[in-house]
C-alpha cells in the first residue's frame, strides 16, 4: 500500500445511526454520506470507553483504558504513554492537531508538532467530581441541559466553524509548502456533543420530522438494572421526560449533527479543490455515541449500541468505493491504521498493541473479530465491560448481573439472554475473551484506588464537591461554569 497523507476527522458524541449513510432517512448528513459513497463504511465499530477523556487516551495510545490508567475525565492523556502522534513525528512526519483533543494540554509530549485552537481538559485537571465513586453525588445541570434544548447559538457551534476555518488554512499552507514525507492532520470537531442547541433553521426542520423514537424510551420500558438505575438517579433522569421534551432534544441533536456535517463538507471540499484528495486518505469517526432518551438516559456511559457504537468511514487512495464492512473493529485500531497509511512499520514496542490496521479490512479482509470496551467513570457503581464477538454482545458488571444480547436477532438490545441455557456457551465464550484481556475485579479495584488517591491529592471529597463540575467542557476562551456537588 502506497504511503499517503492522512486527514483524521474525529467528532464528539456522534452516534453511529445518526447519519444518512447508516440508513437514517431523517438525518441530514450529505457530506458524510458522500464520503461513505467513495469509501468504506464500517457497521460494527466501537469505542473502547463510552466517555470522552478515556476514549481519546485509548485512541491516542492504541491501548485499552486498563492498560494506561486513564480511567475517567480527570485522568487526561499527557503523553506519558507514547502515542501514534509522537511515533510518526519521530519518523519525520508532520503531525498537527486542530480543535478538540481533551488531553492534559502539556504540548509536544502528546504527539503533535502544533496544537491549533485546542480544547483540553479544564485547568489541566478535568472533571474531578467524576472520580468520586463512593456515595456518588448528583450531577447538577444534566437534566437542565435536556430541558433547555432548542434553537439558538452556542460556543460549540462557533468553535466548530473556527476549526473548519483553521483546517482549510492548514491545507492551503500544506499545498504551498509540500513536505517530503506524508503528513497526518487530526481535526477534532466538538459537535454534536451537547449543549442541545441547534441553528434555528435546522432545529425547526427536525422538529417537523418524524425522528427515530428512543429505544425503550418510556418509563415502563426502561431496563431495570442497578447500574442503569444509578445512572438515571445521578443525572436526575429518573423522572421521565415528556415526549415533547425528548423531541426537542432530538431535534437539537440532529441539528448539530447537520451543522457538523456542513463543517466537514467545507473541509472535504477544500481538500478536493486543492487536489489533495488524490494523495490523502480520510478517516472519520467519533469518540462515542449518545443515548438520546433510549433506556431513559441521555449522554453516553453505557455499553448499548447507541452509546458504545461509533460511525467509521475510510476513503481515499487504495480504498474501495461504496462498500460496507460488517467486521467488528474499535478505536484502538486507529494506531496501526495510521502507521500503515503513512508507510511506517511497527517497531518492537508496538508488537503488543491490541489493535490492527484496518486498510486490509477495508479491502474485504477479516478483522480479529471482536471489540472490547470498558467504563470506570462518572456515576458508575462498578467497572463495566463489553465484549462484542460474532452476533453476541456480552456486558459484565462487577458485582452485578451481566447482560447478553444477540444483535442479529435483537438489534435494539431489548432481550437479555444472560443465563439462558441455549445461549450459555456463547456467554462463556465472551466471558473467556474478556478474561483473556483483563481481570474485571482487579481492574475495577485498581481504578477505584487510583480515583480515591486523586481525590485525596486534591484535598479530599469535600474539597472536590465544593469545586463542583461543569456540564460541558468550555470552548477555547470560554470560562467553565461550575456547579457544586
Steps between C-alpha positions, in 0.01 A plus 500: 500500500645833394556752782278810481398793714226433753218730607351363821167659596365423847165633619361484851197296605379412149301180529549259215143506369469881490615521139333434170783265401390271782143484376346786696265675258434781749865601532643778284864401447565529123877547532556198722266303274708602197819402683350156563402472133861544396636281778417228752244525778556280806177381659648351817750753633525568875660736745726344762338716769170688472618831646725767351837509678565125539379433145739759361791375711434147376481622142825699539698207637334208326458334839204413719408726791605244762846485340562875524300602811308790345188397689271800472479867404748595774775273362586677173759379252835670563735316266655283772389197300635555146236544234482487122556876475840486663594186309421656163679821595811299592490356148510849354131547418317828564226426754275785615162528671221751459211521743389279785748258652386480864856423607687645797647767271872459567608556139732300278516202737143424392623440147430812296734749346228759550167501686289758319202648694500196730230412750663312786374413848415784738809633682697194391297310761158428353189369673621403848147444624462217250773312687284485816379140485390458864160647595492663157368856478213624288620648170332840496434652161446176309122501515490872430704451181218284364222731620674800341538334158404724212630740239754777517874541501765339717873521549525147363335590170735796464800290603431239233488772237835630625643147483390468137651842422832404655501164322449664161787741578721206600424319174576813299837524673564130431451567128734801507770311690478132407688262731730218398313253718124455534332701774222418745251765605268427793184714484289480816152646467301543821144449371254334535601492868243698701387770566186396318495825303464504123481782245135614477439379144637153573315473830167592339566257217557207732213597729274447198647156426410159635829417670589147615341430837730423796539128559323402823436871545179485707536453874314169496749374238820602680728202564533467874857432605685646802767662282246663266280607791802671658573691179140623484507607864840671483406706194143558622352316206295273727202731458397438137503774240194582294478404134535866404813543712657194342402621153661839563823341620501267200431784257786702648731197487420424138541870424850505648581183303393684184709801598799271564450343158504844338836581660641164395372574150692828493820313589446220248412749226822691570696175487356431155541856370869488591540160329611350828230235487712300254783471754304498826301230673215607726383326818186619680378373836379620841616442856167345612127527441197661667202329668251773405225371726549129444466290819402824681847650453675785326873518448734204460625274784340168400597206282183509290547562127380860515779583748787258428451481122671758280492586129817418308560594137827462308561637151776598260775333299496117513162495675202339321209728418145456623572193713392401849676281752328300770830416669526585870756774565573768761692821559818323615532397135577860404864488618615224261266637232674837511847347496426294191336795322820703530729207423645447849576144608409401859797477732567258783319717757185488285496123460251456785252766393149350518382662176567427135528709186164523325613561142492129414164472678370791291603301194284205601725325750401365839566682828605327820128452556429667834496834678545581868380807686514594868361774725624612843378857499223741596222359721579133442452260787765267362731423216293422190641297212377412153604224264352507151584178317306349211130567541523531877563788735590415857498768772663420832434711812727426796277386785178534300312290242639473147317572175515301178346600168479331161533798268385324185175383656463796736682805354328737745632304801171454680524129590760404760616144430742471792471170687265352239599139439504518119738797505724384785780385272513838325496682835790287625695565181456876540597480865811301405590766245469772765709303750771451238537879487443617858392401849170681559516507879869598518452770238195639680690512831804666338287767333322585825827510694653740245188716515505512882868600489424776250220635718731508802769674296251780434396548860251220557138436418353819648750722321425331171125533552542870583695548177212332320478407138380636168246364256720556194870579463539864398612592150830691475462843657186399690494463880365181656170536684549293815210345688572369850418146597 
